[in-house]
Amino acid sequence: MTETNRPQGTLFKIFNTIKQALKGDENFDYTSGSIKKAVILLAIPMVLEMLMESVFALVDLYFVGHLEHSSYAIQTVGLTESVITIIYSLAIGISMAATAVVARRIGEKDPVAAAKAGMQAIIIAVFINSIISIGGFIFAKDILLLMGASQEAADYGVNFTRIMMGGSLCIILLFLINGIFRGAGNAAIAMKSLWLANICNIILCPILINGFGPIPAFGLTGAAIATTTGRSIGVLYQLYHLFNGRGILKIIPSYFVPDSEQIKALIKIAAPGVLQFVIASCSWIFLAQLVATTGGDHGSAGYQTALRIMMFFILPAWGLSNAASTLVGQNLGAKQVERAEKSVLTTAKYNVAFMAVITVVTFLFAHYIIGFFTNDVLVKNIAVEALHIMCLGYVFYGIGMVLINTFNGAGDTWTPTWVNFFGFWLFQIPLAYLLAKYYKMGPTGVFLSVPIAETAITIASIFLYRRGRWKRVEV
């Protein structure tokens, strides 16, 4: 009787843990109890959250990939997304600082200080993004031309870029507020906001791109309207849960009064955090421009298609690795260094297993996956080659993500910044240029530089993690 009930009891526990993860539980103490359960409670909603973020790009890619001028459309979406990665960098950097500080204060059992820090982070983000979005709206066409788009592609896609850049505040807030929720231990709200935003985008995309009843067909511009609207709805959902007073973070109006000391403390963490992702983003922008100039419109469209699919698989792994950030932050706040280390190791094991499976799936089924998003044979062939090459580094990507989130969660944002600077700007960019131009490998040389550089970055991160500086950082 006892032996028979054991499997049922185990399945019941697993089911309850999954249910608890999806529902969200801010009262769970991540500084005690089972580390595996803590990782799972955070990882499930974080993986689903990032999966939904990656779906945004794929939904746009699918619908615009079937437009009449699909190579122009795909190129515009890809090049715009490449530039918007700078905004993603800003969003991730500030949200990372918010996660680190909020998690540390929650670990210290001080939710009031955590709430104040989160609101000051929002003030910083809104101020900075206002400048970027206005500039992006005004110079949208120049941005596309600078990125290597042809005059025809730039004329075709300028309105898409204007709307995406002009509405970028919703990107910043979506990332930032989710970072605040993750730091507080409620990753489920972050997940649900992305689900809602994506559902709206999936419904609106075909309607606004192709038209429906009295609604005209906006074509490529409709994709930008749908995406921006979907993200804005997700932000409204976040704000409702942030201000309803039911969570661990109780927000009052006085928290929005600028606090110079708190803002300085957040900027001190966020600045190198933003810089580390800007460094990576600028590298991706350079690679996109290099492919566009050596491979033409079809080469650029193929690379952008492969990149969107690669990010679809990598972002969930980034979500899983985010569990390390929250666990490290809260456990260091509770003065439990050994538990923080064990949390990193457990998260890394899960991420390696996940990325190993994704490597096999991507390599074997690249042709079928790419074929779903474009009918253009030239674009498809280049995209398959790119995906085959870039997926070879997936396992290393997985380990590197966990270590970067470990450093950032501890507030040690300078370490990954220097790693990215040397790994991307002093290694990946020269390598890509050398292979593409000097050895005349064209886009193939660019594709090869991606897994080579990411592997080198991961090896450097392992060495720096073992040195242990991240354990001694004060936040």
N, C-alpha and C positions, 0 to 999 in steps of 0.2 A: 504494500500500500504506500509506504513511504517512498520507495524507489520509483514507483509509477508517478507519484505526484511531483517528483523533483523536476523533470523536464517541463511540466505544466507550470510549476512555480517559477522556473527560470524564464519561460516565455512571458509569463504574466509580468515579471519584473521589467523585462525588456520593453514590453508594450507600454507599461506605465511610465518608463523613462522617456520613451519617444513621445508619448502623450504630453508629459510634463514639459518636454523641450518645445513642442509645437505651441502649447498653451502659454508658456512663459511663467516664470516664478521668480520674482524679485526677492522673495524671502529666503531663497536657498543660499546657504553659506558656502561659498566657493573656497573658503580658507580651511575647511575641515571636511572629513568624510572621504568617500571614494574619489580618487583623481580621475579614474576612467569615466565615472558617472558625470563628474564635473565637465570633462572634455566633451562628452556626448551631449549634455544639456546645452552647452554653448555652440558646439559644432553643427548640430542638425539645423537649427534656424539660421546660423551664419552661412552655411553652405547653400541653403535654399535662397537666402537673401542675395548672395553673389551670383547664384544661378540666374535669378531674375534680373539682376543688373546686366548680365551678359546677354539675356534674351532680348533686351532693348535693341542692341545692335543687330542681332540676327533677324528680328522681325522686320526692321527697316531694310536690311540687306535682301531679304526674301522678296518683299514687295517691289522694291525699286529695281531688283535684278531682273524683273519681268516687264519693265517698261520698254518703250520703243528704243530709246537711246540708252540701253542698259550700261554700256561701258562708261559713258559720261556720268550716269547716275551713281554707279558703284564707286567710281573714282571720287566723286564729290563727297559721298557719305564717308568714305575711308579717309580722305585727306582732311575733312572737317573734324572727324573723330580724332585724327592724329593731333590736330591743333588743340582740340578740346581736352586732350590728355594733360595739357598744362593746367586747365581748370580742375581736372580730376586731381592733379598733383596738389593744388592748393586745397581742395576739399579733403583729400586724404590726409595731408599734412596737419591741417587744423583739427580734423576729427580724431586723428591719432593722438594729438596733444590732449584733446578733450577726454578721450578714452583713458589715457594714462593717468591724468589728474583725477578724473571722476573715480576710476577704479582704485587708485591709491587712497582717496578719501573714504570710499565705501569700505575698503579693507581696514581703515582706521576707525570705522563706525561713526563717521561724521557726514551724514547725508546732506546737511545744510550747506556745508562747504562744497560738497560735490555739485549741488544744484547751482550755487553761485558761479562756480567755475564753468559749468556748461553754458550758462546764459552769457557770460563774458566772451566765450568762444564764438557764440552766434553774432555778437556785436562786431567782433573782428572780421568774421567772414563776410557779413553784409557790406561793410565798409570797403573792403578790398575788392570784392567781386563787382561792385557798382562801376568801378573804373574799368575793369577788364571787359565787362559786357558791353559798355558803351563803345569802347574802342573796337571790339570785335564786330559790332553791328555796322559801324561806319566803314571799316576797312575790309569787309568780308571778301570782296572780289580780289583785292590786292593780296589777301592771305592765300587764296586758292592759287593765284598765279605764282606767288612766291614759293609755294609748295611743289610746283612743277606741273600744275594742271595746264592743259592747252587753253588758248583763248576761247575756243568753242565750249570746252567743259566748264570753264569759269563763268561764262555767260549763262550757261544752262543751269548751273547749281548755286548761283549767288544768293538767291532768296532762301534756299535751304540753310546756307551757312549763316545768313543774317539772323534767322529765327533761332537757330541753335545757339549762336553766340549771345544774342540778345536775351534769351531766356535761361542763361546759364546759372542764374541765382538758384533755380530749383535743383540743379545738380549739386551745388555747394551745400544747400540746406539738407538735401536728402542724405548725403554722406555724413554731414556733421551731426545732425540730430540722431542718426542711427549710431554714430560713434558714442554719443552721450548715453544712449540706451544700453549699448554693449558694455560700456564701462560700469554701468549700474548693475549689470548682470541680466538684463532683460533683452536678450537677442531676439526673442519672438516678435516683439513690436517692430524691430528693424526689418525682420523677414516679411511681416504682414504688409508693411508700407510698400515694399518693393513688389509684392504680389499684386496689390491693388493698383499700383502704378502701371504694371505690365498688362494686367487685364484690360485697363482702359486703353493702353497703347495698341494692344492686339485688336480691340474692337474698332478703334478710330482709324487705324492705318489703312485698311482696305477701303473704308468709307471715304476718307479724305483724299487718298491717292487716286482711286478709280471713280469716285462719285457714287452717289446713291440717292435716287429719287430727286428731290429738289436741291440736294447738295451737289455742287459742281465737282468735277475731277480736278484736283490741284496738282496731280502728278507728284514729282519729287518734293515740292514745297509742302504737300499734304503730310508727308512722312515727318517733317520737322514740326509741324503743328501738332500732330498726334503725339509725338514723343514728348514735347514740351508740356502739353496738356496733361498727359498721363503722369509725368513726374510731379507736376504741380499738385495734382490730386493726392499723390502719395505724401507730399509735404504737409498738406492740410490734415491728413490722417495722423501724421506724426505730431503736429501741433496740438491736435485735440487730446491725444494721450499724454502729451507733455504737460498740458495745463489743466487736466481734469482733476488733479489732486488726489488720485487714487494710488499712484505709484510711490516708490521709495523716494523719488525726487519731488519735493513740494515746491512749486514755483510761485513766487510772489512778485509784483511789479518792481519792487525796489532792487531786485537782482539784475534788472536791465540798466540800472544807473552805472555808467562806466566806472570801473574800479582800476585805477592806474597800476596798482601793485599786482593785482590778479592778471591784468592784461599783459604786463611785462613778463610775469611768470609763464603764462601760456605761450607768448611769443618766443620766449627763450627755448621752449621745447618744440614749438611748431615750426620756427624758422628753418632749422636744419632738416626738420621732417619734410617741409615743403620743398626745400632745396634738393633733398635726396630723390624725390619723385619728379621734380622738374628736370634734374639731370637725366633720369631714365627716360622721361617723356621727350626731351630734346634729342636724345639718341634715336628714339623711335621715329621722330619727325625727320631726322637726317636720313635714316634708312628708307623711309617712305619716299623722300625726295630723290634719293639715289636710285631707287627702283624706277621711279617715274621718268628719270632722265636717261636711264640705260635700257629700260624695257618698254617705253612708250605707254600709251593709254591702256592697252591690253595687259601689259606687264604690271602696271600699277593697279589695275582692277583685280588681277589675279592675286597679287600680294595682299591687297586689302581684304579680299574675300577670305583667304587663308588665315589672315591675322584675326579677323572677326571670329572665325571658328575656333582658332587656338585660344582666344580669350574666353570663349564660351566654356571651354574645358578648364582653363586656368583659374578663372574667377571663383568657381566653387572651391578649388583648392586653397585659394587665398582666404575664402570665408572660413574654411576649416582651420587654417593657420591663425586666424584672428582669435581663436579660442586661447591660444598661447598668450596673446597680448593681455586679455582680461585676467587670466589666471595669474600671470606673472605680476601684473600691477596690484591685484588684490592681495596676493600672498606676500609680496614684498612689503605692502602696507601693514600686513599683520605680522611682520618680522619672521616669516617662515620661508627662508631662502631655499632650504632643501626641498620643500614641497613645490616651490616655483620651478626648480630644476627638473623634478620628476614630471611636472605638467608639460614642460617643453619636450621631453623625451617621448612621452605618450602621444602628444599631438603630432610629432614628427613621424612616428611609426604609422599612425593612421594616414597621414598625408602621402607617405611613400607608397603605401599599399594602393591608395586611390589613384595616384598618378601612374603607377605601373599598369594598372588596368586600362586607364585612359590612353596610354601610349600604344598598347596593342590594338585597341579599338580604332584609334585615329589612323594608325599605319595601315591596317588591313582594309578599312572601309573609307579611306579618304576620297576615292573616286566617286562613291555613291553619295557621300555627304556633300561634296562640292557640287555635284550634279543637281542637287535639290535646290541650290541657290542661284544658279545661272545656267542659261542655255547656250552661252557663247563658248564655242569649242576652244578658242585660243585662251580665253580667260580661265577656262576650266583646267586646261593642261598646266598652265603656270601655277595655278592655285594648288593643284595636287602635288606638284614638285615641292612647292614651298612647305606644305603641311607635312609631307614625308620627312623633310629635312629637319624642320623645327621641332617636331614631336620627339625627336631623339633625346632631347634634353629635359623632358617632362619631369623625370624623377628628381633630377638636380634642382629644377625649379621648385618642386614641392618642399625639399629640405631648406632651400634658401628662403622661401617665404616664411616658414616657421621661425627661422633665426632672425630675420628682419623684424618680424612682429614681436619677438622676444626682446630685442634691443629697444624697440619703440615703446612697448608696453612698460618697460622698466624706466622709460624716460631718457634712455641713452640714445638720442636721435642722431648724434654726431657720428657714431661708429658706422651705421649703414650709409650715411651720407658720403663719407670718405670711400667706403667700399664701392658705392655706385659711381663716384667720380672717377676712380681708377679703372673700374671694370667696364664702364660704358664709354666715357670720353677718351681715356688714354689707351683703351684696348679694343672695344667693339667697333667704334667709329673708324679708327685707322685700319683695322683688319678688314672691315666691310669695303672701305674705299680701295684698299690694296687689291683685294680679290676681284672686286667688280670692275675697276678701271685698269689697274696695272697689269693684272693677269687676264683681263678681258673676259671674266666669267659672267659679267652682267648681273642680273637679278639673282642668279644661283649663288654668286659669291656673297651677296647680302644675306640670303637665307642661311648659308653656312655660318656666318658670323654670330647668329642668334644663339644656337645651342652651345657653341664654343665659349662665348663670353659669359653666358649664364652659368655654365659649369665652373668656370674660373671664379666667378663671384661667390658661388656657394662654397667652394673650397676655402676661400679667404674668410668667409663668414664663420665657418666651423672653427678655424684657428682662433679668431677673435672671440668667439663665444667661450671657448675653453680658457681664455685668459681671465674671464670673469669680471671685467670692469663693470658690466651692466648690473651686477649685484649691489654695487656700492653707490649708485647714483641716487641723489636726493631729489625728490619732486615736491 
